Structure formats: structure tokens, C-alpha cells
Amino acid sequence: MPAGDGSAPPAQAPTGFHPAFRILLLLVLAGLLFRYSLAAVALTLLVLLLAAAAGGREMLAGVLKAARRIRWLLLSIVIIYLWVAPEPGPAGNPWLPSWSELDLALRRSGVLLVLVIAVELLRRHTGAVYMAAGLVALLRPLARLGVDVETFAQRLALTLEAVPQTAERVAAAAAGRRAGPAGWGEAAAVLVRDIEAQAVQLPETAGLPELGPPGVRDWAWLALGVLACFLGSQL
């Protein structure tokens, strides 16, 4: 059963695509995404939203909530690219952007939106424990250089899991505050207390599950995913 926030429970192994390959495919998408045209970014966004909808209403609601959290950042990116620091070009009306400037602004904000939704889908479909296990599988060669791969992977996965939860606590604390500066102080105190209480409850160490080697189907899906990402960069 899914967890309350829609992510995969730590004790339940994700089915389907290998967790390590999920992370690898996300990295491939992130590396090629800046080469995408506006149409390709929009198509990728549509595919991700359809994937979220296929996971159920709770999954789609969680993904849309993650997108809403960055709405002001997306608007800031558009404003910066259109009016604050536009691309150099022929002189024209400074208040009326050209199509090329609008295209660039929408592509840059779209790239961020696609990445946020992709990470949220990964988090909800995989879960922190299996994301960490997948990272360990990918970074295992670095262990020969003395890098503590398992600790790094655990902390990174737990950070990805904690960010949306902390954002919800911040919003709840701000909504329940009293008016005036004193209200903000009380809200901050409640927020710090809740975060510290949860930190005390976390185990000091947590063993990661052993992932089996990727199967033929995993390699086939990875190849198809990489091909789709590459074709998107050619649109």
C-alpha cells in the first residue's frame, strides 16, 4: 500500500523498473533537457503528468502540489529572461519581448518544472530507502576510492524525502500564526520544535536493502528511455 504522502513505503520494494536505472534515466533526462525545444519540453511535461495520473488521484495531486510550490520561482525566471536580463539582440520595444525571448524564458522555466515533477515522481514511486539503494548501486565504483557511498546515498535520499514534508510544515505553521511579528516568531518556534521532535525519532543507522542485478527487461526499458530522451533533444 502507498504511504500517506503517496511515496512508496520504505519496507515495500518498488515493482517494475530497477531503482538504479530510474535514477540513471532521470540524470540522462536532466543532461539533455536544456537542448529541448519548447515543444519538446511541453511534450515531456505532458508525458510526466500522464504518468502521474496513471498512478492515481493521490499521486497526481502530490505532483501538482510539488509544481505549485515553485510557481513564484517559475514566474521569476520568466520575468528575468524577458525584462531583467534579456538575451542580447536587435534593439526593439523593451516592454514587448520578441518571440525568441519568450521562447527562451518559457523553455528555461519549463525545464525546471519538468525536473521538479520528474524528481517527485521518482520519490513517490521509489521511496527514500530504495532511492538510496539505487544510488549505492550507481556509485559503487567510488567506494574503491574511499568514498562512503552508502552514507552519502542515505542522506541524499532522506533529504529528497524531507524537503516536501518540511515545505508542508512551513505552510501549516504560517497559516496558523497570529497576526504581527510575534505571530511569525511563534510559528518559527513551532516549526523548529516539530522538526527537532521528528529528528529525535529517526534511527541513527538504517540498513539498505540489497538490490538484485538489473534484468533484461530493465536494460530494454533503459535503452528505450535513453532513446526517447535523445529523440526529444532532436525535436
N, C-alpha and C positions, 0 to 999 in steps of 0.2 A: 504494500500500500504506500502511496506517496506520503511524504511528510506534510505537516501543516502548511508550510510555505511553498509547497509544490515541488521541492527538490527531492532527489532520491534519498531515502534513508541510508545512513552510513552502513547498517548491517545488511542491506539488500544489494546484491551485485547487480549492476545495470545490465540489461539484456541487449543483444544486438551488437552494434559496432564496438570494437575494442576501445577502452578508455584512453589508452596511449595514442591511438590513431585519431580519436576525436580531437585531442589537444593538437596533434600534429596538423590535422586538416584546418583547424582554426588558425594556426600560425601561417599556413600557406595562404589562406584567405586574407589574413591581415597583411601579408607581404605583397600581395598582388592588388589589393583593393584600391590603392592610390593610383593605379593605372586604369581604373574603370571609368567608363564614360558615365554621364548622368543616367542614361537609360539602363546601363548595366547595374549601377548602384540601386536604382529603383526596382529592377527585376530581382536582385539579390534580396532586397528588403522584403519584397512580396513573398519570395520562397521561404524566408525565415518566419514570416508571420503565418504562412500556411502550415509550416511545421509546428509552430506553437499552437495553432488552432487544432491541429490533429492530436495534440496531447491533452486536449480537454479544455473546458472553460476556465478552470483554475490556472492552468499553465498559461493560457493566452492573457488572462488578467494580470498575472505576475510579470509577464514580459512587457505588457503595455505600461505597467506601473514603473518598471525599470526605465522605460523610454521617457515617461513623464518626468522622472527625476532630473533629467538632463535638458529639459526643454529650454531653460534660460541660457544654458551653455550653447545649445544649438543656435538660438537666436543671436547670441553674442558673436558666434563665428560668422554668421551671415552678415551682420552689421559691420564687423571688422573688414571682411573681404569686399564689401560693397562701398563703404564710405570712409572708414578709418584708415585702412591701408590697402587700397585697391591696387590691382596689378598695373604696372606701367603700360601705357598705350596712348593712342591718339587723344588729344585734348577734346573734351566734349562737355556736356552738361554734368557738373559734379554731383547733382542730386538725382540724376536719371541714369542708372547703371546701364551699361551695354549688355547684350546677351551673353558675351563671353565672360563678363564679370559675374553675372547672375549664375551662369552655368558652373563656374568655379566655386562660388560661395555655396551653392546647393550641393555640389559634389563633396566638398570638404565636410559640411555638416552631415551629409548622408553617410559618409564613411564612418564617422564617429557613431552615428545611430546604428548602423549595421553591426559594428563591432560590439557595442553595448548589448544589443539583442542577441548576438551570437554567443557572447560570454554568458549571458543569463540563461540561454537555452542549455548550454553546456553544464552550468551549475545545477540547474533543475533536473536535467536528465541523468546526470552522473553522480552528484553528491560529493561532498568535500573529501571523504576518505578515499573514494575511488579516483577522484581527480589527482590526489596526492600520489596514489599508487601508479597512476598513468604517468605522472611527471617523473617518478623514480625510474620507471622503465625507459623513458626517453633520455634521462640524464645519467643513466648508469655508467656510461664511459667516463664521466667526470669523476666518479668515485676513485678511479685509479690515480687521479691527481691529488687525492686527499680531500676532496670536497665532500662535506657531509650532505649528500644528496637527499636522504630521507628527511632530515630535519628541515631543510630548505623547502622541500615539496610540501610537507605538512603545514608549515607556516604560511606558504603562499596559498594553498587551498583553503585553509581556515580564514585567511584574510578575505578571499573572494566570497566566502560564506558569510562573514561577519559584516561586510560593507552594507548590503541591503538591510540587514537587521538593525544596524546602527542608524541608518537613514530613517527607518520607520520609528525608532525610539526618539530621534531628534524631532520628527514631525509631531509625534504624540505629545512630547514634552512642551513643544512650542504651542500646540493647540490648547493645552490645559493650563497655561500660565495665567497669572493675574496681569492686569494692565500695568504699564510703567516699568522702569528699570528694575525694581525689586522683583517683579514677576519673572524677568529674564534670569535673574540670579537664582531664584528658586527652581526654575526649570533646568538650569545648568546643574544645580546640586542634585536634583532627582536623576538626571541623566547619568552623571558620574557615578552615583550610588548604584544604579541598576547595572551599569557596565562592570563595575567592580564586583558586584554580587555574582554576576554570571561568570566572571573570570575565576572567582574562587571555586566555582562548581566544576570547572573544566579539569579533566585529568591531566597530570603532569606529562605523562607519556601515553601514547596510543600507537599500538602496533598497526601496521598497514597490511591489508590483505595481499596475498601473493596472486599476481595476475598470470594466467596461463599465456603461452605464446599466441600471437595472432594466427587465426586460421586463414584458409584460402579465401573464404568469403570476406574477411576483414581486409585482406590485401586487395581484393577486387573492388570493394567499396572505396578504399583509399584511392586507388587508381582512378575510379570514376569521379570521385570528389575533386582530386587534383586537376583532372582534365576539365571538369566543369569550371573550376576557379580560373584556369588558364584561358579557356574559351571566353569567359566573362571579360577578361582583360583585353580581348581582341574585338569586342563589340564597339 
